[in-house]
Amino acid sequence: MNTVEYAGRLADHPLGRLAILIVGIAVLVSAMMFYPPFGTVVWWAYPTMFVLFGAKELYFHGGDSTLSIVAGSLFVLGGISRALYQLVPMDEFTGTVANLVPLFGVFAMMYAQHYRENE
């Protein structure tokens, strides 16, 4: 049995998937503990991911419908607001709004994907 067959067999079993998840989390946490600059990469990956997903949505599906434009724009705005939340101290209300904008973008993208699949 080679490595690819073993990995496929491990991924087919539910406990194997759980083991892969636990090992992945352990590798990520140990990398953040033993290589501190990696923590900064993980810290800024969250808002960067939102901006990139929003740009992807606008680029690939922006002309499809108004809902796709709204979803992409909310993702970009949510990534920017989350980055500002990480940079600038905010009060509770402003921080809550900054963290809720990406959530509204997620719901808008789910609706846009739903309507795209049902057309």
N, C-alpha and C positions, 0 to 999 in steps of 0.2 A: 504494500500500500504506500503510495507516494504522499507527499504533503498536501497536494490539492484535493485528493480523495479524502484524506483525513479531515481537512478543514471543511469540506462539504458535508461529510458525515456529522461533524460536530455542530455545524450550523443548522442541520435538519432537526436536531433534538432540542426541545425547549430548555433543558438544563444546560446544554452546550451554549445556547444563545445567552443565557444568564451568566455563564462563566466568562464568555467573551466580553460581555458588558462590564462585569466586575473587574476583569483584567484591564480593560480599556480605561476605566475610571481610575484604577490604581496607577497606571502609567501616567495619566494626565496629572494626577495629584503629586506623584513623586517628581515629575518633571518640573512642576511649579515650586516644589519645596527645594529641590537641589539646584535648580537653575532659575534664580529669582527674576531675571528679565523676561522669562517666558510667561510669568504671571501678568505682565503688562500686555502681552500679546492677547492673552485670553480676556483680559479686562476690556480691551478695545475691540475685540472681535464681535461683541454683541451689537453695538451701534453700527459698525461697519457692515455687518451682515444685513441689517435692515436696509441700509442705503443701497447696497448692491442688489438685493432682492427687488427693491422698488425700481431701480434703474432697469433691471431685467424685465420686470412687468411692463414698464413703460415702453421699452424698446420692442419687445416681441408682441405685446397685446395692446399697446396704447391706442391704436386706431380701431380696435374691435368694438369697443363700447365705452360709454361714459364711466361705467362702473370699474373698468380696468384702469382708466386714467385716475379715478379717485383712489383706487387701491394702491397703485404705484406711487402716487403723490403722498398718500398717508404713510407709506413705508419710508419714503425718503425723508419726509418731515419728522417721522417718528425716530429714525436713526439720528437725525441732527439734534432733535430735542433730547434724546437719551445721551448723546455725547455732551451736550451742554449741561445736562444734569450731573454727569460725571466730572465735569470741569469746574462748574460754578456752584457754590453753595446756594441752595434754594430752600424756601419755606415748605411746609408740608403740602399745601394746596398746589403750588407750582410744580413740585416734584411728582405729585400724583398725576397731574395733567401730562407732564413730560413722559411718564411711564405708561399712560393710557393711550397716547396717540399711536404707538406701534400696535397695541392691542386692537384698536379700531381698524388699522391697516390689515391685520390678520383676518378679521371678520369680513372686511370688504373684499380681500383677495379670495377668501373661501366662496363668497357669493358670486364673484366674477367667474371663478373656475366652475362652479355649479351651473351657471347659465351658459357658459361656453360649451360644456359637455352636453347640455340638454337642447341645444339649438340644432 
